[in-house]
């Protein structure tokens, strides 16, 4: 399955793209995960948006931040694959696209849902610290290209 990838700044997002992003995030993070939280935040305006399309349907997404916009290091989050597209290795492709957009040699910090810890380890991330609750869901901080061992 081949996705068409685009990276957009806030100003490059059309209303249709923004609607598709918010619809996908709501579908998974709020409805599927039954997690009531404020998804729309001021961080979207600071982020670059990584968009993966299959036949003009948004099926993969993440948002990328420069140091200081979310963490003190480069980061990405809201990484998501539409439910009926999972199990096709698209999550790995999304992480590769997100990392490539930031820079392969740059240290990247993420706040990963704990049940995805092994997935992110397979993508070169290392866990740091203990699990914590974020919006009622267990998370763990993870670094890629760090000096920790």
C-alpha positions in Angstrom: 0.0 0.0 0.0 1.5 3.3 -1.1 0.6 6.5 0.7 1.1 10.0 -0.7 2.9 12.1 1.8 2.7 15.9 2.4 4.1 18.1 5.1 2.4 21.4 5.8 2.9 24.3 8.1 -0.2 25.8 9.8 -0.6 28.5 7.2 -0.5 25.9 4.4 -3.4 23.9 5.8 -6.7 24.4 4.0 -10.0 24.2 5.9 -10.6 20.8 4.3 -7.2 19.5 5.4 -7.7 20.9 8.9 -11.1 19.3 9.1 -9.7 15.9 8.0 -7.0 16.1 10.7 -9.4 17.0 13.5 -11.8 14.3 12.3 -9.1 11.6 12.3 -7.7 12.7 15.7 -11.2 12.8 17.2 -12.1 9.4 15.7 -9.1 7.7 17.3 -8.0 9.6 20.3 -11.4 10.6 21.7 -14.0 8.1 20.4 -12.0 4.9 19.9 -9.8 5.4 23.0 -12.8 6.8 25.0 -10.6 9.7 26.2 -12.3 13.0 26.7 -9.6 15.7 26.4 -9.0 19.0 24.7 -7.5 18.0 21.4 -7.6 21.4 19.8 -4.8 23.4 21.3 -2.5 26.3 20.3 0.2 23.8 19.5 -1.2 23.0 16.1 -0.3 26.5 15.0 3.3 25.9 15.9 3.6 22.5 14.3 4.4 21.0 10.9 1.8 18.5 10.0 2.8 15.2 8.4 -0.1 13.9 6.3 -0.4 10.5 4.7 -3.1 10.0 2.1 -4.5 6.8 0.5 -6.7 7.6 -2.5 -7.2 11.2 -1.2 -8.3 9.9 2.2 -6.2 11.1 5.2 -5.1 7.8 6.9 -1.8 8.8 8.7 -0.9 11.9 10.6 1.6 13.4 13.0 2.6 16.8 14.1 6.2 17.9 14.5 7.7 20.5 16.8 10.9 22.5 17.1 12.7 22.7 20.5 10.7 24.8 22.9 7.4 24.4 21.2 6.4 21.2 23.1 9.6 19.8 24.7 13.0 21.3 25.0 14.1 19.0 22.1 12.6 18.3 18.7 9.5 16.2 19.0 6.5 14.8 17.3 3.1 13.6 18.5 -0.5 12.9 17.7 1.0 10.1 15.6 -2.0 8.2 14.2 -3.1 5.6 11.7 -6.8 5.3 10.8 -8.2 2.1 12.3 -8.9 0.1 9.1 -5.4 0.9 7.8 -3.5 -0.6 10.8 -1.5 -3.8 10.5 0.0 -2.7 7.2 3.3 -1.3 8.6 2.1 2.3 8.0 3.0 3.3 11.5 6.6 2.6 10.8 6.4 4.6 7.6 4.7 7.5 9.5 7.5 7.5 12.1 10.2 7.4 9.4 8.6 10.3 7.6 8.3 12.3 10.9 11.9 11.5 11.9 13.2 12.3 8.4 11.4 15.7 8.4 13.0 16.5 11.8 16.4 15.1 10.8 17.9 11.6 11.2 20.8 12.7 13.4 18.8 15.1 15.7 17.7 14.0 19.2 14.0 13.6 19.3 11.8 13.3 22.4 8.2 11.9 22.4 5.5 11.2 24.9 4.4 7.7 23.8 1.4 5.8 24.9 2.8 3.1 27.0 1.2 0.2 25.0 3.3 1.5 22.0 6.6 1.5 23.8 8.0 -1.6 21.9 6.8 -0.1 18.6 8.8 3.0 19.2 11.8 1.0 20.4 11.8 -0.7 17.0 12.0 2.8 15.6 15.1 3.7 17.5 13.6 5.3 20.6 14.7 4.5 24.2 12.4 4.8 27.3 13.4 7.2 30.0 11.8 7.5 33.4 8.6 5.9 34.6 5.2 5.7 33.1 2.8 8.6 33.8 -0.8 9.4 33.1 -1.5 11.9 30.3 -5.2 12.5 29.7 -5.9 9.3 31.7 -3.8 7.1 29.5 -0.4 5.6 30.6 2.5 7.2 28.7 6.3 7.1 28.8 8.9 9.6 27.7 11.2 8.3 25.0 14.3 9.6 23.2 15.8 8.8 19.8 19.5 9.5 19.1 20.2 10.2 22.8 23.3 9.7 24.8 21.5 7.5 27.4 22.2 3.8 27.5 
